[in-house]
């Protein structure tokens, strides 16, 4: 079964059934299912957004027969992606997402409030972005292999959203394992190596340990204490506590592979998190992705140094 149908089947029947009528060749190109209160459902594809018409046809503009999610149906969708136990996901919902079986992830937004314990929370959901997880590997670009062999790996994978950062990260982890390098993957959102109670959706490489659901800084510290990795891998770094954990890892002689949002070198240099990361001494190379049209494909690899 294509991952799209697996993700769609976790939604209520009023939404799942029209989605599952989409032809397999069209479904295979869908990266996101976007459901918004009072609007037609939109599917993200490399060719642009598509809407679902009667019989599973995809159209460039929504017509009168388009799949539509009114506010009540959207709340039912939200209940469904939480397995009808919203409380079980309160912490991740507060961070804007819900991890789903199969490695899929639903980003959510709505009305923010402070609960009785003084914690930030979200209610009255108005948008759901269900990202379809496809765990098949792309090729690890040959330009990266010498960097992954280096005594101290220090690599950022940079690209715009949807450009295949996580896809390439999986290929890098597989390559590190082929090189015999002990690798710890901190998988906060359960996307790099999705795991369920019955086990991994796709078994990770041999020399790879996965810390699923850990906050990135906590997972990195746990890996350093307990797993003796040669390389730490995690997605989308940038918070202050994450940079501090990376500095701790670098000082312990552990290599690093991380991703950051930035479509090009100029955009990356404008990010204060990038400057802070450079100052840790943990990073020496940045691999830039081509973009949404070619997920996981590199445009260039740039050597970087901290400003002294």
SVG drawing of the C-alpha trace seen along z (x, -y; Angstrom):
<svg xmlns="http://www.w3.org/2000/svg" viewBox="-21 -38 61 44">
<polyline fill="none" stroke="black" stroke-width="0.4" points="0.0,0.0 1.3,-3.5 2.0,-5.6 -0.6,-8.1 -3.4,-5.6 -2.1,-4.5 -2.2,-8.1 -5.6,-8.8 -7.1,-5.7 -6.5,-7.2 -8.9,-10.0 -12.8,-9.7 -14.6,-7.9 -16.1,-11.1 -12.6,-12.3 -10.7,-9.0 -13.0,-7.4 -12.7,-10.2 -8.9,-10.3 -8.6,-6.6 -10.3,-6.8 -7.4,-8.8 -5.5,-6.8 -2.2,-5.2 0.0,-7.2 -1.5,-10.5 -1.4,-9.4 2.3,-8.5 3.2,-12.2 1.2,-13.6 3.4,-14.9 0.8,-16.6 -2.9,-16.4 -4.1,-19.9 -7.4,-20.1 -8.7,-23.6 -11.9,-24.7 -14.6,-25.7 -12.5,-25.1 -11.7,-22.4 -9.0,-19.8 -5.8,-20.5 -3.1,-18.1 0.6,-19.2 2.4,-17.8 5.6,-18.7 3.5,-20.2 1.6,-22.4 -1.6,-22.1 -4.4,-19.8 -8.0,-19.4 -10.1,-16.2 -13.2,-16.1 -15.8,-13.4 -14.5,-9.9 -11.0,-10.8 -10.1,-13.1 -7.5,-15.7 -8.0,-19.3 -6.0,-22.5 -8.9,-24.6 -11.7,-23.5 -15.0,-22.9 -18.5,-22.5 -17.9,-18.8 -14.5,-19.2 -13.9,-17.4 -14.8,-20.0 -14.1,-20.0 -16.5,-22.1 -15.5,-23.0 -17.3,-20.1 -15.7,-17.6 -12.3,-19.1 -12.7,-18.5 -13.6,-14.9 -10.4,-14.6 -8.4,-16.0 -9.9,-13.4 -9.1,-10.7 -5.5,-11.6 -5.2,-11.5 -6.6,-8.0 -9.7,-9.5 -7.5,-10.2 -6.5,-13.9 -5.2,-14.0 -2.6,-11.3 -1.0,-13.8 -1.3,-17.0 2.4,-17.6 3.1,-17.2 -0.1,-19.1 1.3,-22.0 4.3,-21.9 2.1,-22.0 2.0,-18.4 0.6,-14.9 2.8,-11.8 0.8,-9.1 1.2,-5.4 3.3,-4.8 5.6,-7.7 3.1,-10.3 2.9,-13.6 0.0,-16.0 0.8,-19.6 -2.0,-21.4 -3.1,-25.0 -6.0,-26.6 -6.8,-28.7 -4.0,-29.0 -4.8,-29.1 -3.2,-28.3 -4.6,-25.3 -5.2,-24.8 -1.6,-23.8 -0.3,-27.0 0.8,-25.1 0.5,-26.4 -2.2,-24.4 -4.2,-24.5 -8.0,-24.0 -10.6,-24.5 -8.4,-23.2 -8.7,-25.2 -6.0,-23.6 -4.3,-20.1 -1.3,-19.5 -0.9,-15.7 2.6,-15.0 2.8,-11.7 5.8,-9.7 7.6,-7.7 10.6,-6.0 12.2,-4.8 15.8,-6.1 17.1,-8.4 20.7,-8.0 23.4,-9.5 25.2,-12.0 28.8,-10.9 30.0,-14.3 28.9,-13.6 30.7,-10.2 34.2,-11.7 32.6,-14.0 30.9,-11.1 34.2,-9.2 36.0,-12.2 37.3,-11.7 34.9,-14.4 31.7,-14.7 30.2,-18.2 27.4,-18.5 24.3,-20.7 21.7,-19.7 19.8,-22.9 16.8,-23.4 13.3,-24.8 10.3,-22.9 9.5,-19.9 12.9,-19.8 13.7,-16.3 15.9,-17.1 14.5,-14.2 14.7,-11.9 18.3,-12.7 19.0,-12.3 17.8,-8.7 20.2,-8.1 23.0,-9.6 22.3,-7.4 22.4,-4.4 25.7,-5.5 27.2,-6.1 26.1,-2.5 27.8,-1.1 31.0,-2.9 30.6,-1.1 30.0,-4.3 28.0,-4.1 25.2,-6.6 22.6,-7.9 19.5,-9.4 17.4,-11.8 14.0,-11.6 11.8,-14.1 8.9,-13.9 9.3,-10.2 9.9,-10.9 13.5,-9.8 13.0,-6.3 9.2,-5.9 8.6,-3.4 5.3,-1.9 4.6,0.4 5.1,3.4 8.5,2.1 10.1,-0.1 8.1,-0.8 11.3,-0.1 14.2,1.2 17.0,-1.3 20.6,-0.4 22.6,1.9 24.9,-0.6 22.1,-3.0 20.3,-3.7 17.1,-5.7 15.8,-7.9 12.2,-8.4 10.1,-11.3 12.9,-12.8 13.2,-16.6 16.4,-17.1 18.6,-18.5 17.4,-15.8 18.0,-13.1 21.5,-14.3 22.5,-14.4 21.0,-10.9 22.9,-9.6 26.2,-11.0 25.7,-9.5 24.4,-6.1 25.2,-5.1 28.7,-6.3 27.9,-7.4 30.5,-8.5 27.9,-10.7 24.7,-12.4 21.9,-12.9 18.8,-15.1 16.3,-17.2 15.6,-20.9 17.9,-22.3 17.9,-25.9 16.7,-26.3 19.2,-27.6 19.2,-24.4 19.8,-22.4 22.9,-24.5 24.2,-24.0 23.8,-20.2 25.6,-20.3 28.5,-22.2 28.6,-19.5 28.7,-16.8 31.4,-18.6 33.5,-19.0 33.2,-15.2 34.6,-14.5 31.2,-13.4 30.4,-14.2 27.2,-15.8 24.6,-15.7 21.6,-18.1 19.1,-19.9 18.1,-23.5 15.5,-25.4 17.2,-27.7 16.8,-27.5 20.3,-29.0 23.5,-30.2 22.3,-33.8 19.2,-32.8 21.2,-30.5 23.6,-33.2 20.7,-35.4 19.7,-32.9 21.1,-33.6 20.9,-29.9 23.3,-29.2 25.9,-31.6 25.5,-30.1 25.9,-26.6 29.1,-27.6 30.6,-29.0 30.3,-25.5 32.9,-24.3 30.7,-21.3 30.1,-22.2 32.4,-22.3 30.2,-21.7 26.7,-22.7 24.9,-20.6 22.1,-22.6 19.2,-20.9 17.7,-21.8 14.2,-22.2 10.7,-20.8 10.8,-19.6 13.7,-17.2 13.4,-16.0 16.7,-14.8 18.8,-16.1 21.8,-18.3 22.7,-21.5 26.0,-22.2 28.2,-21.5 29.9,-24.4 32.8,-24.5 32.1,-26.9 34.1,-28.3 33.1,-30.4 34.1,-34.1 36.9,-34.7"/>
</svg>
